[in-house]
Amino acid sequence: MLLLKSILAGLIAVIVAAIVLPAGIAYYLMWTTHPDKPGQEIAVGFDPVYAARSPVSWIIAALVFALGFYWEYRRLKAR
C-alpha cells in the first residue's frame, strides 16, 4: 500500500505540473512580451504533440514523478 500511494502521488505531481507549468509559462510570456503599440495583438501557442515528442519533456516528467514519489514515500515511511 505504501508503494501504491507513493506512485499515485507521483502521478498526481506529473498531472499538476503538466497543467501548471505551461499555464505559468504562457502567463509569464503574456506579461513580458507585450506589444509596443496599443491595439497590437500577440499570440502564445502551445503544441502538445511536439511537447510529447520532446525528450526534455519526458525528462522533466520523470523528475517530477520521482520527486512526488519520493516525497510521499518518505512521509509515509516516517509513520
Residue pairs with C-beta under 8 A, 6 or more apart in sequence:
2 73
2 76
2 77
3 73
5 72
5 76
6 69
6 70
6 72
6 73
6 76
7 69
8 72
9 68
9 69
9 71
9 72
10 64
10 65
10 66
10 67
10 68
10 69
10 72
11 65
11 68
12 68
13 64
13 65
13 67
13 68
13 69
13 71
14 61
14 64
14 65
14 68
17 60
17 61
17 64
18 61
21 60
22 46
22 51
26 44
26 46
29 44
30 42
30 44
33 42
34 42
35 41
35 42
51 57
